[in-house]
């Protein structure tokens, strides 16, 4: 069995301004809040993460900042890869991120100039995860990524729906995996037996 834990952390500082940076550069530089650091450190106390053999992380500061505690505890190197990065928004202009997100959740092919659609992100994430689960067969793998990137990947294996706020819901069999909102640290467990997907569970 190959077990993958997809982990993201939404607890970042939002009161920092980088006036000379683009939106994408600012998103890549977002650091964890004090609460985000504490929650990241607490990951090492989760029994199922103590079995992790390999760690991969998005290059975004918030992802690396979350991965570092588990990597230190397990004495592993966190392998940094752009494939786990967040969706590239592109030329957002005067649009709000929330508006773009809702449009993309309703149309996985929609994208802004210079940006990625959710289908683009799904392909990127799927290719990477398929490659790694074969490379690291029968291991337990932690991947630190981001909410839209993880949601896009999971949409390949889950049933899609929408809540009352018109936000995307993903269900695997009868279990809600994604229900519109991401709060704090989120952990999704995916288990493969060879090429066969065995289960998807929300652990946190």
C-alpha positions as CSV (number, residue, x, y, z in Angstrom):
1,X,0.0,0.0,0.0
2,X,1.1,3.5,-0.8
3,X,-0.3,6.2,1.5
4,X,-0.2,9.9,0.6
5,X,-1.1,12.7,3.0
6,X,-2.0,16.0,1.2
7,X,-1.5,18.8,3.7
8,X,-2.2,22.5,3.6
9,X,-2.1,25.3,6.1
10,X,-4.4,28.4,5.7
11,X,-3.1,30.1,8.9
12,X,-1.0,32.9,7.4
13,X,-0.2,36.6,8.2
14,X,-2.4,38.8,6.1
15,X,-1.1,42.2,7.3
16,X,2.1,42.3,5.3
17,X,2.5,44.4,2.2
18,X,5.1,44.0,-0.6
19,X,4.3,47.0,-2.7
20,X,6.8,46.2,-5.4
21,X,5.8,42.6,-5.9
22,X,3.1,41.1,-8.2
23,X,0.1,39.3,-6.8
24,X,1.7,36.0,-7.5
25,X,5.0,37.0,-5.8
26,X,3.1,38.2,-2.7
27,X,1.1,34.9,-2.6
28,X,4.4,32.9,-2.8
29,X,5.9,34.9,0.0
30,X,3.0,34.6,2.5
31,X,4.4,33.5,5.9
32,X,2.6,31.6,8.6
33,X,1.0,33.4,11.5
34,X,2.0,32.5,15.0
35,X,-1.0,30.2,15.2
36,X,0.0,28.7,11.9
37,X,3.5,27.9,13.3
38,X,2.1,26.3,16.4
39,X,-0.3,24.2,14.5
40,X,2.5,23.1,12.1
41,X,4.6,22.1,15.1
42,X,1.7,20.0,16.5
43,X,1.7,17.9,13.3
44,X,4.6,15.9,14.7
45,X,2.2,14.6,17.4
46,X,-0.1,12.8,15.0
47,X,0.6,9.1,15.1
48,X,-0.2,8.5,11.4
49,X,2.3,11.2,10.3
50,X,5.1,9.5,12.4
51,X,5.1,6.8,9.7
52,X,6.0,9.2,6.9
53,X,9.0,8.1,4.9
54,X,9.2,10.9,2.3
55,X,8.3,14.6,2.4
56,X,7.5,16.8,-0.6
57,X,6.6,20.5,-0.4
58,X,5.5,23.3,-2.6
59,X,8.1,26.1,-2.8
60,X,5.6,28.6,-1.3
61,X,6.9,29.9,2.0
62,X,3.7,28.9,3.9
63,X,4.0,25.3,2.7
64,X,7.7,25.0,3.5
65,X,7.0,26.6,6.8
66,X,4.5,23.9,7.6
67,X,6.6,21.0,6.4
68,X,9.8,22.0,8.3
69,X,8.6,20.7,11.7
70,X,7.7,17.2,10.5
71,X,10.9,17.1,8.4
72,X,13.0,18.0,11.5
73,X,11.2,15.5,13.8
74,X,11.5,12.6,11.3
75,X,15.0,13.6,10.2
76,X,14.0,13.8,6.6
77,X,14.7,16.3,3.9
78,X,11.7,18.2,2.5
79,X,12.0,17.9,-1.3
80,X,10.8,21.1,-2.8
81,X,8.9,21.0,-6.1
82,X,6.9,23.5,-8.1
83,X,4.4,20.8,-9.1
84,X,2.8,21.2,-5.7
85,X,2.4,24.9,-6.0
86,X,-0.9,26.8,-5.8
87,X,-3.0,27.6,-8.9
88,X,-1.5,30.5,-10.9
89,X,-4.1,33.2,-11.0
90,X,-2.9,35.2,-13.9
91,X,-4.0,38.7,-14.9
92,X,-6.7,39.3,-12.3
93,X,-7.1,43.0,-12.9
94,X,-9.9,44.4,-10.7
95,X,-11.5,41.0,-10.1
96,X,-11.6,39.6,-6.6
97,X,-9.9,36.2,-5.9
98,X,-13.2,34.9,-4.4
99,X,-15.0,35.8,-7.7
100,X,-12.4,34.1,-9.8
101,X,-12.5,31.0,-7.6
102,X,-16.3,30.7,-7.9
103,X,-16.1,31.1,-11.6
104,X,-13.4,28.4,-11.9
105,X,-15.3,26.0,-9.5
106,X,-18.3,26.2,-11.8
107,X,-16.2,25.9,-15.0
108,X,-13.0,23.9,-14.6
109,X,-11.8,25.2,-18.0
110,X,-12.0,28.9,-17.2
111,X,-8.8,30.8,-16.7
112,X,-7.4,34.3,-16.8
113,X,-4.7,35.4,-19.1
114,X,-1.4,33.9,-18.0
115,X,-3.1,31.8,-15.4
116,X,-4.2,28.2,-14.8
117,X,-7.6,26.7,-15.0
118,X,-8.6,24.1,-12.4
119,X,-8.2,21.5,-15.2
120,X,-4.6,22.7,-15.7
121,X,-3.9,22.4,-12.0
122,X,-5.6,18.9,-11.8
123,X,-3.4,17.6,-14.7
124,X,-0.2,19.1,-13.0
125,X,-1.0,17.6,-9.6
126,X,-2.2,14.3,-11.0
127,X,0.9,13.8,-13.1
128,X,3.2,14.6,-10.2
129,X,1.3,12.4,-7.7
130,X,1.1,9.5,-10.1
131,X,4.9,9.7,-10.7
132,X,5.7,9.9,-7.0
133,X,3.4,7.1,-5.9
134,X,5.1,4.8,-8.4
135,X,8.6,6.1,-7.5
136,X,7.9,5.7,-3.7
137,X,5.8,2.6,-3.9
138,X,4.6,1.1,-0.6
139,X,5.8,4.2,1.3
140,X,4.0,6.8,3.4
141,X,4.4,10.2,1.8
142,X,3.5,13.7,3.1
143,X,2.9,16.4,0.4
144,X,2.5,20.0,1.6
145,X,0.5,21.9,-1.0
146,X,-2.5,24.4,-1.1
147,X,-6.2,24.3,-1.0
148,X,-7.0,25.0,-4.7
149,X,-4.3,22.6,-5.9
150,X,-5.5,19.8,-3.6
151,X,-9.1,20.4,-4.4
152,X,-8.3,20.3,-8.2
153,X,-6.5,17.0,-7.8
154,X,-9.3,15.4,-5.6
155,X,-11.9,16.4,-8.2
156,X,-10.6,13.6,-10.4
157,X,-11.6,11.0,-7.8
158,X,-14.6,12.6,-6.1
159,X,-18.2,13.5,-6.8
160,X,-18.7,17.3,-7.3
161,X,-21.5,19.4,-5.8
162,X,-22.1,22.9,-4.4
163,X,-23.2,24.2,-1.0
164,X,-25.6,27.0,-0.3
165,X,-22.8,29.6,-0.8
166,X,-22.2,28.2,-4.3
167,X,-18.8,26.8,-3.2
168,X,-17.5,23.4,-4.4
169,X,-18.2,20.3,-2.4
170,X,-16.3,17.0,-3.0
171,X,-17.6,13.7,-1.8
172,X,-15.8,10.3,-1.9
173,X,-18.5,7.6,-1.7
174,X,-20.6,9.0,1.1
175,X,-17.9,11.0,2.9
176,X,-17.5,14.7,2.6
177,X,-13.9,15.4,1.7
178,X,-14.1,19.1,0.8
179,X,-17.1,21.2,1.9
180,X,-16.4,24.7,0.5
181,X,-14.3,26.0,3.4
182,X,-10.7,25.5,4.4
183,X,-9.7,26.4,7.9
184,X,-6.4,25.9,9.7
185,X,-4.4,22.8,8.8
186,X,-6.2,20.3,6.6
187,X,-5.0,16.7,5.9
188,X,-6.4,14.4,3.3
189,X,-5.3,10.7,3.3
190,X,-5.2,8.8,0.0
191,X,-4.3,5.1,-0.2
192,X,-3.3,3.2,-3.3
193,X,-2.8,-0.5,-3.7
194,X,-0.6,-0.6,-6.8
195,X,-2.5,1.3,-9.4
196,X,-5.9,1.0,-7.6
197,X,-7.2,3.8,-5.5
198,X,-8.4,2.2,-2.2
199,X,-9.6,5.2,-0.2
200,X,-9.8,8.9,0.4
201,X,-10.4,10.2,3.9
202,X,-10.3,13.6,5.5
203,X,-8.1,13.2,8.6
204,X,-8.2,16.8,9.9
